[in-house]
Amino acid sequence: MLVKTFSSAVHGIEATSITVEVHISTGTKYYIVGLPDNAIKESWQRIESAIATIGFRMPRQKIVVNLAPADIRKEGSAYDLSMAVGILAASGQMPDRLLSDYLILGELSLNGEIQPIKGALPVAIQAQKDGFKGIMLPEVNAREAAAVQHIDVLPVNNLKEIVSFLSEEETIVPLRLNIQQEFLNHINDYDVDFADVKGQENIKRALEIAAAGGHNVILIGPPGAGKTMLAKRLPTILPPLTLEESIETTKIHSVAGQLRAQSALMTIRPFRAPHHTISDVALVGGGSHPQPGEISLAHHGVLFLDELPEFKRTVLEVMRQPLESRSITISRARSSVDYPASFMLIAAMNPCPCGYYNHPEKECICGSAVVQRYLSKISGPLLDRIDLHVEVTPVEFNELASSRISEPSTSIRARVILARKAQEERFFSSRAIHCNAQMGTKAVRDVCKINEVGKRLLQAAMEKLNLSARAYDRILKVARTIADMEGVQDIQNHHIAEAIHFRSLDRENWAG
């Protein structure tokens, strides 16, 4: 007898519906075909034990399971459940009338309980597109899948529940969420705030500019100056995630298996801070079965690289192309996977090995050649892609001990949102550009027009600092953002001057 059930394969952050065909005939062997990986090939033992545990029998006949389409590689243990249901239906132990209505996913334990899966959100989105009535999956993943409207999400805990439901002996109540309310209840739910930061007004100004235009930032300063504290608070002043951004970000974390248990959606912008021992594959993504890396997990959020010169040079260099394209393509012999990677980069570093070069009070014990060698660990092309170079100095005692309350993140975020709205209106007709940092060369020429005095000011800076053409564009983009924050149409000379000021590593005193 031939029976069909339905499951799903996740490729990148998209899913494809898979037909699980089960045929039982005369013989004694079991076969799985359709490009299964080892986890799927090992499923026979799990399925046999689970079926026996819930009081049914595993047929002692020839069983062929085909995962169609056969040219797509199938990975993981999420097919256990659909194969087990198919075997029970093909052997006549349960009816098959409802099987075509539901997508079924889950890993089986030996006692018939169902373990969580990865990628529930993209699977549910594809099931809804393909017209399935519902999706059955582990209860832990149900809230995540319920973010998709107009499809029944049936949370299940064991194989017995599914068999009883498909045999129409019991009912399973679909999980329904008011996704708008769920999203709004937890938006901007951060544990940190800029009100915690004493002093550092110049750095706060730089981070506000960065947030307003989506610019990358590098903070240079001695140990204990507050670089990490400031970086961790950058997401709190970014505009709130839109529902569309939230769903896209949640898909990436779902595929990577990093979504918190019982979570429906990611409602705050991700903040990723990998250690400097990270490999290039872990940073940009990859592996034999390509998985998203840190740059993709930071999509629509912030990637923080602390102690930047301590990262391996190869790790930093592989990040250059994604910083420009805002996506990463991981190519393998048999396939390629695209992951989005639109993130803000914020990096922090000491100015030299001892940490006190250019310190206002403490003396640096490093020679100029040592400082130069330390700074040269970060390549010029990478620095060119960072718009704001900000020097961080220690906070004085009087400022630390002051009882004055600093400006909270909500006030700064309100100004950032106004600046972003001006950019959204400017780039309304462009699908690829949403903020100033994403402008290409042509858009910079069209949008960032400056007067003759501004041109001479910029020319003098270019010649003195020996800036590249990319750095020239970066300065114009930052100046455009500063103008947007002031609500003015034209870039003025003081906007250009402030943008040039935030190029600390291009100045002579940082060249040793």
Salt bridges, closest charged atoms under 4 A:
GLU14 OE2 - LYS251 NZ 3.32
GLU21 OE2 - LYS4 NZ 3.93
GLU48 OE2 - ARG60 NH2 2.74
GLU75 OE2 - HIS289 ND1 2.95
ASP80 OD2 - ARG46 NE 2.64
ASP152 OD1 - ARG176 NH2 2.99
GLU168 OE1 - ARG97 NH2 2.68
GLU182 OE2 - ARG143 NH2 2.28
ASP196 OD2 - ARG233 NH2 3.18
GLU201 OE2 - LYS204 NZ 3.68
GLU208 OE2 - ARG415 NE 2.79
GLU245 OE1 - ARG269 NH2 3.37
GLU245 OE2 - HIS300 ND1 3.93
GLU248 OE1 - HIS299 NE2 3.35
GLU248 OE1 - HIS300 NE2 3.06
GLU294 OE1 - ARG272 NE 2.71
GLU317 OE1 - ARG320 NH1 2.26
GLU324 OE2 - ARG385 NE 3.57
GLU324 OE2 - ARG470 NE 3.54
GLU324 OE2 - ARG474 NH2 2.69
ASP387 OD2 - HIS215 ND1 2.63
ASP387 OD1 - ARG474 NH1 2.99
GLU391 OE1 - ARG507 NH2 3.57
GLU399 OE2 - ARG404 NH2 2.84
GLU407 OE2 - ARG415 NH1 2.61
ASP446 OD2 - LYS442 NZ 3.17
GLU452 OE2 - LYS455 NZ 3.63
ASP473 OD1 - ARG445 NH1 2.99
ASP484 OD1 - ARG426 NH2 2.56
ASP484 OD1 - ARG480 NH2 3.05
GLU486 OE1 - HIS494 NE2 3.38
GLU486 OE1 - HIS495 NE2 2.84
GLU498 OE2 - ARG205 NE 2.90
ASP506 OD2 - ARG503 NE 2.83
